[in-house]
Amino acid sequence: MLTEGDLRKGPNLATPLLSTTTGSWRLVRPVLNPKRCNNCLTCWLFCPEGCFTRGESIVSLNLDFCKGCGICVAECPREALTLVEEGSNDARLSER
């Protein structure tokens, strides 16, 4: 069971305090299309790892803890997130 000491205080209370990152083993990662994002925070709400934080106009994504589960992609009402293979550097992916 989590206690208050296990959670980081700040803009995202669900971000765990871990000494090492845990996203290094994923096979796919989410890519955000800023043109489609309306900052509704649905991705933030459903992400089990707390990888999303609110930005000025769109959310920001911390891939250090992302497992590539795809829940954020499935829940995004604007289809602003896409899963791509890890290691893909295609800049056009964020504009789909």
Biopython code that builds the backbone (N, CA, C, O; Angstrom):
import numpy as np
from Bio.PDB.StructureBuilder import StructureBuilder

atoms = [
    (1, "MET", "N", (0.842, -1.178, 0.000)),
    (1, "MET", "CA", (0.000, 0.000, 0.000)),
    (1, "MET", "C", (0.886, 1.240, 0.000)),
    (1, "MET", "O", (1.872, 1.301, 0.735)),
    (2, "LEU", "N", (0.540, 2.227, -0.820)),
    (2, "LEU", "CA", (1.297, 3.469, -0.888)),
    (2, "LEU", "C", (0.986, 4.350, 0.307)),
    (2, "LEU", "O", (-0.145, 4.402, 0.791)),
    (3, "THR", "N", (2.000, 5.030, 0.763)),
    (3, "THR", "CA", (1.813, 6.019, 1.815)),
    (3, "THR", "C", (2.112, 7.388, 1.230)),
    (3, "THR", "O", (2.604, 7.492, 0.107)),
    (4, "GLU", "N", (1.822, 8.420, 1.972)),
    (4, "GLU", "CA", (2.060, 9.779, 1.481)),
    (4, "GLU", "C", (3.534, 10.000, 1.152)),
    (4, "GLU", "O", (3.848, 10.763, 0.238)),
    (5, "GLY", "N", (4.432, 9.356, 1.867)),
    (5, "GLY", "CA", (5.866, 9.503, 1.613)),
    (5, "GLY", "C", (6.322, 8.890, 0.301)),
    (5, "GLY", "O", (7.410, 9.207, -0.179)),
    (6, "ASP", "N", (5.505, 8.009, -0.295)),
    (6, "ASP", "CA", (5.861, 7.367, -1.551)),
    (6, "ASP", "C", (5.578, 8.245, -2.762)),
    (6, "ASP", "O", (6.052, 7.945, -3.858)),
    (7, "LEU", "N", (4.827, 9.307, -2.594)),
    (7, "LEU", "CA", (4.423, 10.149, -3.713)),
    (7, "LEU", "C", (5.125, 11.493, -3.682)),
    (7, "LEU", "O", (5.337, 12.080, -2.621)),
    (8, "ARG", "N", (5.476, 11.964, -4.854)),
    (8, "ARG", "CA", (6.127, 13.260, -5.000)),
    (8, "ARG", "C", (5.083, 14.356, -4.911)),
    (8, "ARG", "O", (4.018, 14.252, -5.519)),
    (9, "LYS", "N", (5.373, 15.386, -4.172)),
    (9, "LYS", "CA", (4.456, 16.525, -4.098)),
    (9, "LYS", "C", (4.757, 17.458, -5.264)),
    (9, "LYS", "O", (5.918, 17.628, -5.638)),
    (10, "GLY", "N", (3.744, 18.048, -5.827)),
    (10, "GLY", "CA", (3.941, 18.954, -6.945)),
    (10, "GLY", "C", (2.801, 18.846, -7.929)),
    (10, "GLY", "O", (1.699, 18.443, -7.558)),
    (11, "PRO", "N", (3.049, 19.206, -9.202)),
    (11, "PRO", "CA", (1.977, 19.260, -10.177)),
    (11, "PRO", "C", (1.349, 17.905, -10.488)),
    (11, "PRO", "O", (0.183, 17.845, -10.877)),
    (12, "ASN", "N", (2.096, 16.821, -10.323)),
    (12, "ASN", "CA", (1.550, 15.496, -10.608)),
    (12, "ASN", "C", (1.777, 14.615, -9.398)),
    (12, "ASN", "O", (2.866, 14.064, -9.231)),
    (13, "LEU", "N", (0.779, 14.473, -8.557)),
    (13, "LEU", "CA", (0.920, 13.719, -7.312)),
    (13, "LEU", "C", (1.081, 12.228, -7.530)),
    (13, "LEU", "O", (1.484, 11.518, -6.609)),
    (14, "ALA", "N", (0.780, 11.730, -8.721)),
    (14, "ALA", "CA", (0.872, 10.298, -8.968)),
    (14, "ALA", "C", (2.269, 9.852, -9.389)),
    (14, "ALA", "O", (2.495, 8.652, -9.551)),
    (15, "THR", "N", (3.209, 10.772, -9.572)),
    (15, "THR", "CA", (4.548, 10.402, -10.002)),
    (15, "THR", "C", (5.308, 9.756, -8.854)),
    (15, "THR", "O", (5.565, 10.405, -7.840)),
    (16, "PRO", "N", (5.671, 8.484, -8.998)),
    (16, "PRO", "CA", (6.385, 7.810, -7.916)),
    (16, "PRO", "C", (7.816, 8.310, -7.783)),
    (16, "PRO", "O", (8.420, 8.757, -8.758)),
    (17, "LEU", "N", (8.348, 8.234, -6.587)),
    (17, "LEU", "CA", (9.744, 8.572, -6.352)),
    (17, "LEU", "C", (10.574, 7.314, -6.554)),
    (17, "LEU", "O", (10.627, 6.459, -5.671)),
    (18, "LEU", "N", (11.211, 7.195, -7.688)),
    (18, "LEU", "CA", (12.046, 6.046, -7.981)),
    (18, "LEU", "C", (13.463, 6.516, -8.253)),
    (18, "LEU", "O", (13.670, 7.588, -8.821)),
    (19, "SER", "N", (14.439, 5.714, -7.848)),
    (19, "SER", "CA", (15.825, 6.108, -8.047)),
    (19, "SER", "C", (16.293, 5.831, -9.469)),
    (19, "SER", "O", (17.270, 6.432, -9.916)),
    (20, "THR", "N", (15.628, 4.944, -10.184)),
    (20, "THR", "CA", (15.989, 4.646, -11.566)),
    (20, "THR", "C", (14.761, 4.777, -12.446)),
    (20, "THR", "O", (13.628, 4.644, -11.982)),
    (21, "THR", "N", (14.999, 5.040, -13.718)),
    (21, "THR", "CA", (13.877, 5.121, -14.644)),
    (21, "THR", "C", (13.400, 3.716, -14.982)),
    (21, "THR", "O", (14.161, 2.755, -14.871)),
    (22, "THR", "N", (12.156, 3.597, -15.390)),
    (22, "THR", "CA", (11.582, 2.281, -15.657)),
    (22, "THR", "C", (11.079, 2.126, -17.083)),
    (22, "THR", "O", (10.536, 1.078, -17.432)),
    (23, "GLY", "N", (11.248, 3.140, -17.906)),
    (23, "GLY", "CA", (10.734, 3.077, -19.270)),
    (23, "GLY", "C", (11.709, 2.511, -20.280)),
    (23, "GLY", "O", (11.427, 2.540, -21.478)),
    (24, "SER", "N", (12.851, 1.994, -19.838)),
    (24, "SER", "CA", (13.892, 1.561, -20.770)),
    (24, "SER", "C", (13.590, 0.241, -21.466)),
    (24, "SER", "O", (14.289, -0.106, -22.418)),
    (25, "TRP", "N", (12.591, -0.505, -21.038)),
    (25, "TRP", "CA", (12.320, -1.809, -21.639)),
    (25, "TRP", "C", (11.126, -1.816, -22.589)),
    (25, "TRP", "O", (10.801, -2.872, -23.131)),
    (26, "ARG", "N", (10.474, -0.707, -22.808)),
    (26, "ARG", "CA", (9.273, -0.696, -23.652)),
    (26, "ARG", "C", (9.634, -0.938, -25.124)),
    (26, "ARG", "O", (10.753, -0.662, -25.557)),
    (27, "LEU", "N", (8.670, -1.453, -25.871)),
    (27, "LEU", "CA", (8.844, -1.718, -27.295)),
    (27, "LEU", "C", (8.233, -0.626, -28.161)),
    (27, "LEU", "O", (8.673, -0.401, -29.289)),
    (28, "VAL", "N", (7.214, 0.053, -27.632)),
    (28, "VAL", "CA", (6.572, 1.163, -28.336)),
    (28, "VAL", "C", (6.468, 2.345, -27.384)),
    (28, "VAL", "O", (6.512, 2.182, -26.165)),
    (29, "ARG", "N", (6.331, 3.537, -27.958)),
    (29, "ARG", "CA", (6.200, 4.743, -27.138)),
    (29, "ARG", "C", (5.140, 5.651, -27.750)),
    (29, "ARG", "O", (4.929, 5.635, -28.962)),
    (30, "PRO", "N", (4.478, 6.438, -26.916)),
    (30, "PRO", "CA", (3.497, 7.377, -27.459)),
    (30, "PRO", "C", (4.178, 8.620, -28.030)),
    (30, "PRO", "O", (5.181, 9.096, -27.498)),
    (31, "VAL", "N", (3.620, 9.127, -29.106)),
    (31, "VAL", "CA", (4.074, 10.379, -29.717)),
    (31, "VAL", "C", (2.870, 11.308, -29.743)),
    (31, "VAL", "O", (1.787, 10.917, -30.177)),
    (32, "LEU", "N", (3.061, 12.531, -29.279)),
    (32, "LEU", "CA", (1.982, 13.512, -29.197)),
    (32, "LEU", "C", (1.975, 14.415, -30.419)),
    (32, "LEU", "O", (3.008, 14.965, -30.801)),
    (33, "ASN", "N", (0.810, 14.567, -31.028)),
    (33, "ASN", "CA", (0.627, 15.513, -32.120)),
    (33, "ASN", "C", (0.071, 16.799, -31.509)),
    (33, "ASN", "O", (-1.110, 16.847, -31.165)),
    (34, "PRO", "N", (0.892, 17.840, -31.365)),
    (34, "PRO", "CA", (0.445, 19.067, -30.699)),
    (34, "PRO", "C", (-0.685, 19.784, -31.429)),
    (34, "PRO", "O", (-1.420, 20.557, -30.815)),
    (35, "LYS", "N", (-0.836, 19.542, -32.721)),
    (35, "LYS", "CA", (-1.914, 20.186, -33.478)),
    (35, "LYS", "C", (-3.282, 19.613, -33.115)),
    (35, "LYS", "O", (-4.298, 20.286, -33.286)),
    (36, "ARG", "N", (-3.316, 18.391, -32.620)),
    (36, "ARG", "CA", (-4.590, 17.757, -32.272)),
    (36, "ARG", "C", (-4.913, 17.865, -30.785)),
    (36, "ARG", "O", (-6.076, 17.748, -30.400)),
    (37, "CYS", "N", (-3.906, 18.085, -29.945)),
    (37, "CYS", "CA", (-4.098, 18.119, -28.490)),
    (37, "CYS", "C", (-4.817, 19.401, -28.070)),
    (37, "CYS", "O", (-4.454, 20.497, -28.498)),
    (38, "ASN", "N", (-5.850, 19.248, -27.221)),
    (38, "ASN", "CA", (-6.541, 20.429, -26.696)),
    (38, "ASN", "C", (-6.341, 20.564, -25.186)),
    (38, "ASN", "O", (-7.063, 21.311, -24.525)),
    (39, "ASN", "N", (-5.362, 19.840, -24.645)),
    (39, "ASN", "CA", (-4.990, 19.929, -23.222)),
    (39, "ASN", "C", (-6.149, 19.531, -22.300)),
    (39, "ASN", "O", (-6.355, 20.141, -21.250)),
    (40, "CYS", "N", (-6.900, 18.503, -22.704)),
    (40, "CYS", "CA", (-8.045, 18.060, -21.895)),
    (40, "CYS", "C", (-7.609, 17.227, -20.688)),
    (40, "CYS", "O", (-8.397, 17.025, -19.764)),
    (41, "LEU", "N", (-6.378, 16.748, -20.685)),
    (41, "LEU", "CA", (-5.770, 15.972, -19.596)),
    (41, "LEU", "C", (-6.359, 14.568, -19.425)),
    (41, "LEU", "O", (-6.185, 13.955, -18.372)),
    (42, "THR", "N", (-7.046, 14.056, -20.435)),
    (42, "THR", "CA", (-7.531, 12.676, -20.363)),
    (42, "THR", "C", (-6.356, 11.711, -20.277)),
    (42, "THR", "O", (-6.421, 10.734, -19.531)),
    (43, "CYS", "N", (-5.295, 11.960, -21.016)),
    (43, "CYS", "CA", (-4.098, 11.111, -20.960)),
    (43, "CYS", "C", (-3.505, 11.120, -19.554)),
    (43, "CYS", "O", (-3.111, 10.074, -19.037)),
    (44, "TRP", "N", (-3.444, 12.281, -18.946)),
    (44, "TRP", "CA", (-2.934, 12.410, -17.577)),
    (44, "TRP", "C", (-3.786, 11.603, -16.601)),
    (44, "TRP", "O", (-3.261, 10.948, -15.701)),
    (45, "LEU", "N", (-5.082, 11.656, -16.784)),
    (45, "LEU", "CA", (-6.002, 10.965, -15.893)),
    (45, "LEU", "C", (-5.855, 9.447, -15.971)),
    (45, "LEU", "O", (-5.912, 8.769, -14.945)),
    (46, "PHE", "N", (-5.669, 8.910, -17.167)),
    (46, "PHE", "CA", (-5.645, 7.460, -17.352)),
    (46, "PHE", "C", (-4.253, 6.839, -17.295)),
    (46, "PHE", "O", (-4.150, 5.622, -17.140)),
    (47, "CYS", "N", (-3.188, 7.609, -17.412)),
    (47, "CYS", "CA", (-1.832, 7.043, -17.420)),
    (47, "CYS", "C", (-1.507, 6.415, -16.063)),
    (47, "CYS", "O", (-1.481, 7.119, -15.054)),
    (48, "PRO", "N", (-1.258, 5.096, -16.020)),
    (48, "PRO", "CA", (-0.978, 4.437, -14.741)),
    (48, "PRO", "C", (0.379, 4.807, -14.158)),
    (48, "PRO", "O", (0.624, 4.567, -12.976)),
    (49, "GLU", "N", (1.268, 5.388, -14.965)),
    (49, "GLU", "CA", (2.609, 5.737, -14.499)),
    (49, "GLU", "C", (2.781, 7.222, -14.219)),
    (49, "GLU", "O", (3.845, 7.630, -13.752)),
    (50, "GLY", "N", (1.775, 8.041, -14.486)),
    (50, "GLY", "CA", (1.871, 9.480, -14.233)),
    (50, "GLY", "C", (2.882, 10.169, -15.121)),
    (50, "GLY", "O", (3.615, 11.046, -14.663)),
    (51, "CYS", "N", (2.931, 9.785, -16.390)),
    (51, "CYS", "CA", (3.930, 10.313, -17.324)),
    (51, "CYS", "C", (3.563, 11.666, -17.924)),
    (51, "CYS", "O", (4.402, 12.299, -18.564)),
    (52, "PHE", "N", (2.344, 12.116, -17.733)),
    (52, "PHE", "CA", (1.888, 13.362, -18.344)),
    (52, "PHE", "C", (1.792, 14.478, -17.310)),
    (52, "PHE", "O", (1.377, 14.251, -16.174)),
    (53, "THR", "N", (2.180, 15.680, -17.714)),
    (53, "THR", "CA", (1.995, 16.870, -16.890)),
    (53, "THR", "C", (1.375, 17.952, -17.769)),
    (53, "THR", "O", (1.498, 17.921, -18.994)),
    (54, "ARG", "N", (0.722, 18.885, -17.140)),
    (54, "ARG", "CA", (0.052, 19.951, -17.887)),
    (54, "ARG", "C", (1.064, 21.004, -18.314)),
    (54, "ARG", "O", (1.836, 21.508, -17.498)),
    (55, "GLY", "N", (1.049, 21.327, -19.599)),
    (55, "GLY", "CA", (1.883, 22.389, -20.127)),
    (55, "GLY", "C", (1.047, 23.637, -20.326)),
    (55, "GLY", "O", (-0.112, 23.682, -19.914)),
    (56, "GLU", "N", (1.625, 24.653, -20.954)),
    (56, "GLU", "CA", (0.882, 25.890, -21.185)),
    (56, "GLU", "C", (-0.247, 25.701, -22.191)),
    (56, "GLU", "O", (-1.370, 26.146, -21.954)),
    (57, "SER", "N", (0.044, 25.042, -23.314)),
    (57, "SER", "CA", (-0.996, 24.853, -24.321)),
    (57, "SER", "C", (-1.301, 23.380, -24.572)),
    (57, "SER", "O", (-2.411, 23.048, -24.990)),
    (58, "ILE", "N", (-0.339, 22.488, -24.325)),
    (58, "ILE", "CA", (-0.558, 21.049, -24.459)),
    (58, "ILE", "C", (0.137, 20.344, -23.304)),
    (58, "ILE", "O", (0.955, 20.936, -22.599)),
    (59, "VAL", "N", (-0.198, 19.083, -23.122)),
    (59, "VAL", "CA", (0.445, 18.301, -22.069)),
    (59, "VAL", "C", (1.877, 17.974, -22.477)),
    (59, "VAL", "O", (2.202, 17.968, -23.665)),
    (60, "SER", "N", (2.724, 17.706, -21.502)),
    (60, "SER", "CA", (4.068, 17.231, -21.808)),
    (60, "SER", "C", (4.184, 15.795, -21.325)),
    (60, "SER", "O", (3.508, 15.391, -20.379)),
    (61, "LEU", "N", (5.033, 15.041, -21.969)),
    (61, "LEU", "CA", (5.156, 13.610, -21.744)),
    (61, "LEU", "C", (6.564, 13.280, -21.277)),
    (61, "LEU", "O", (7.538, 13.619, -21.948)),
    (62, "ASN", "N", (6.677, 12.617, -20.125)),
    (62, "ASN", "CA", (7.960, 12.170, -19.595)),
    (62, "ASN", "C", (8.110, 10.690, -19.909)),
    (62, "ASN", "O", (7.462, 9.850, -19.285)),
    (63, "LEU", "N", (8.961, 10.369, -20.872)),
    (63, "LEU", "CA", (9.130, 8.982, -21.298)),
    (63, "LEU", "C", (10.021, 8.165, -20.369)),
    (63, "LEU", "O", (10.178, 6.962, -20.581)),
    (64, "ASP", "N", (10.607, 8.780, -19.353)),
    (64, "ASP", "CA", (11.478, 8.041, -18.439)),
    (64, "ASP", "C", (10.744, 6.931, -17.702)),
    (64, "ASP", "O", (11.351, 5.917, -17.357)),
    (65, "PHE", "N", (9.451, 7.104, -17.454)),
    (65, "PHE", "CA", (8.684, 6.105, -16.719)),
    (65, "PHE", "C", (7.615, 5.424, -17.570)),
    (65, "PHE", "O", (6.922, 4.530, -17.083)),
    (66, "CYS", "N", (7.470, 5.828, -18.830)),
    (66, "CYS", "CA", (6.448, 5.269, -19.716)),
    (66, "CYS", "C", (6.762, 3.810, -20.036)),
    (66, "CYS", "O", (7.889, 3.474, -20.400)),
    (67, "LYS", "N", (5.757, 2.949, -19.898)),
    (67, "LYS", "CA", (5.916, 1.522, -20.193)),
    (67, "LYS", "C", (5.449, 1.169, -21.607)),
    (67, "LYS", "O", (5.658, 0.044, -22.060)),
    (68, "GLY", "N", (4.821, 2.112, -22.304)),
    (68, "GLY", "CA", (4.318, 1.837, -23.642)),
    (68, "GLY", "C", (3.048, 1.016, -23.646)),
    (68, "GLY", "O", (2.794, 0.274, -24.594)),
    (69, "CYS", "N", (2.244, 1.135, -22.601)),
    (69, "CYS", "CA", (1.027, 0.318, -22.477)),
    (69, "CYS", "C", (-0.052, 0.723, -23.479)),
    (69, "CYS", "O", (-0.876, -0.108, -23.859)),
    (70, "GLY", "N", (-0.063, 1.988, -23.916)),
    (70, "GLY", "CA", (-1.024, 2.448, -24.910)),
    (70, "GLY", "C", (-2.358, 2.912, -24.361)),
    (70, "GLY", "O", (-3.255, 3.249, -25.135)),
    (71, "ILE", "N", (-2.512, 2.939, -23.049)),
    (71, "ILE", "CA", (-3.780, 3.389, -22.473)),
    (71, "ILE", "C", (-4.059, 4.840, -22.865)),
    (71, "ILE", "O", (-5.197, 5.184, -23.186)),
    (72, "CYS", "N", (-3.050, 5.679, -22.842)),
    (72, "CYS", "CA", (-3.230, 7.089, -23.205)),
    (72, "CYS", "C", (-3.720, 7.227, -24.646)),
    (72, "CYS", "O", (-4.574, 8.064, -24.937)),
    (73, "VAL", "N", (-3.179, 6.408, -25.540)),
    (73, "VAL", "CA", (-3.571, 6.444, -26.951)),
    (73, "VAL", "C", (-5.028, 6.017, -27.105)),
    (73, "VAL", "O", (-5.786, 6.630, -27.857)),
    (74, "ALA", "N", (-5.409, 4.973, -26.395)),
    (74, "ALA", "CA", (-6.780, 4.461, -26.480)),
    (74, "ALA", "C", (-7.802, 5.436, -25.906)),
    (74, "ALA", "O", (-8.937, 5.486, -26.381)),
    (75, "GLU", "N", (-7.425, 6.205, -24.901)),
    (75, "GLU", "CA", (-8.370, 7.090, -24.217)),
    (75, "GLU", "C", (-8.433, 8.502, -24.783)),
    (75, "GLU", "O", (-9.393, 9.221, -24.508)),
    (76, "CYS", "N", (-7.450, 8.918, -25.560)),
    (76, "CYS", "CA", (-7.413, 10.295, -26.072)),
    (76, "CYS", "C", (-8.603, 10.558, -27.001)),
    (76, "CYS", "O", (-8.712, 9.917, -28.046)),
    (77, "PRO", "N", (-9.499, 11.492, -26.640)),
    (77, "PRO", "CA", (-10.684, 11.748, -27.465)),
    (77, "PRO", "C", (-10.368, 12.456, -28.781)),
    (77, "PRO", "O", (-11.185, 12.431, -29.702)),
    (78, "ARG", "N", (-9.204, 13.082, -28.885)),
    (78, "ARG", "CA", (-8.832, 13.825, -30.097)),
    (78, "ARG", "C", (-7.844, 13.061, -30.971)),
    (78, "ARG", "O", (-7.392, 13.575, -31.994)),
    (79, "GLU", "N", (-7.504, 11.829, -30.568)),
    (79, "GLU", "CA", (-6.522, 11.008, -31.283)),
    (79, "GLU", "C", (-5.217, 11.776, -31.496)),
    (79, "GLU", "O", (-4.626, 11.736, -32.575)),
    (80, "ALA", "N", (-4.782, 12.471, -30.449)),
    (80, "ALA", "CA", (-3.553, 13.257, -30.511)),
    (80, "ALA", "C", (-2.315, 12.425, -30.195)),
    (80, "ALA", "O", (-1.192, 12.895, -30.377)),
    (81, "LEU", "N", (-2.506, 11.203, -29.728)),
    (81, "LEU", "CA", (-1.391, 10.326, -29.391)),
    (81, "LEU", "C", (-1.370, 9.118, -30.317)),
    (81, "LEU", "O", (-2.415, 8.566, -30.664)),
    (82, "THR", "N", (-0.164, 8.714, -30.713)),
    (82, "THR", "CA", (0.040, 7.557, -31.570)),
    (82, "THR", "C", (1.154, 6.719, -30.973)),
    (82, "THR", "O", (2.124, 7.271, -30.453)),
    (83, "LEU", "N", (1.040, 5.397, -31.034)),
    (83, "LEU", "CA", (2.127, 4.525, -30.596)),
    (83, "LEU", "C", (3.052, 4.250, -31.770)),
    (83, "LEU", "O", (2.596, 3.901, -32.858)),
    (84, "VAL", "N", (4.353, 4.406, -31.549)),
    (84, "VAL", "CA", (5.359, 4.115, -32.570)),
    (84, "VAL", "C", (6.400, 3.179, -31.970)),
    (84, "VAL", "O", (6.546, 3.097, -30.751)),
    (85, "GLU", "N", (7.118, 2.478, -32.833)),
    (85, "GLU", "CA", (8.173, 1.593, -32.362)),
    (85, "GLU", "C", (9.251, 2.391, -31.652)),
    (85, "GLU", "O", (9.617, 3.486, -32.081)),
    (86, "GLU", "N", (9.750, 1.834, -30.570)),
    (86, "GLU", "CA", (10.840, 2.486, -29.833)),
    (86, "GLU", "C", (12.046, 2.607, -30.757)),
    (86, "GLU", "O", (12.362, 1.674, -31.496)),
    (87, "GLY", "N", (12.705, 3.729, -30.718)),
    (87, "GLY", "CA", (13.869, 3.968, -31.560)),
    (87, "GLY", "C", (13.542, 4.654, -32.868)),
    (87, "GLY", "O", (14.453, 5.064, -33.587)),
    (88, "SER", "N", (12.262, 4.792, -33.199)),
    (88, "SER", "CA", (11.869, 5.470, -34.423)),
    (88, "SER", "C", (12.098, 6.967, -34.256)),
    (88, "SER", "O", (11.682, 7.556, -33.258)),
    (89, "ASN", "N", (12.754, 7.577, -35.225)),
    (89, "ASN", "CA", (13.049, 9.012, -35.153)),
    (89, "ASN", "C", (12.329, 9.800, -36.234)),
    (89, "ASN", "O", (12.732, 10.922, -36.543)),
    (90, "ASP", "N", (11.290, 9.252, -36.808)),
    (90, "ASP", "CA", (10.562, 9.905, -37.887)),
    (90, "ASP", "C", (9.784, 11.104, -37.346)),
    (90, "ASP", "O", (8.796, 10.917, -36.636)),
    (91, "ALA", "N", (10.200, 12.311, -37.659)),
    (91, "ALA", "CA", (9.564, 13.536, -37.154)),
    (91, "ALA", "C", (8.140, 13.680, -37.672)),
    (91, "ALA", "O", (7.323, 14.349, -37.039)),
    (92, "ARG", "N", (7.827, 13.068, -38.805)),
    (92, "ARG", "CA", (6.486, 13.191, -39.375)),
    (92, "ARG", "C", (5.439, 12.486, -38.526)),
    (92, "ARG", "O", (4.249, 12.757, -38.682)),
    (93, "LEU", "N", (5.848, 11.587, -37.628)),
    (93, "LEU", "CA", (4.890, 10.837, -36.820)),
    (93, "LEU", "C", (4.066, 11.742, -35.919)),
    (93, "LEU", "O", (2.904, 11.438, -35.647)),
    (94, "SER", "N", (4.633, 12.840, -35.450)),
    (94, "SER", "CA", (3.902, 13.723, -34.547)),
    (94, "SER", "C", (2.883, 14.593, -35.276)),
    (94, "SER", "O", (2.131, 15.328, -34.637)),
    (95, "GLU", "N", (2.850, 14.519, -36.597)),
    (95, "GLU", "CA", (1.929, 15.353, -37.366)),
    (95, "GLU", "C", (0.785, 14.560, -37.976)),
    (95, "GLU", "O", (0.061, 15.094, -38.816)),
    (96, "ARG", "N", (0.599, 13.322, -37.589)),
    (96, "ARG", "CA", (-0.492, 12.493, -38.135)),
    (96, "ARG", "C", (-1.828, 13.007, -37.706)),
    (96, "ARG", "O", (-2.856, 12.436, -38.071)),
]
sb = StructureBuilder()
sb.init_structure("model")
sb.init_model(0)
sb.init_chain("A")
sb.init_seg("    ")
for serial, (resi, resn, name, xyz) in enumerate(atoms, 1):
    if name == "N":
        sb.init_residue(resn, " ", resi, " ")
    sb.init_atom(name, np.array(xyz, "f"), 0.0, 1.0, " ", f" {name:<3s}", serial, name[0])
structure = sb.get_structure()
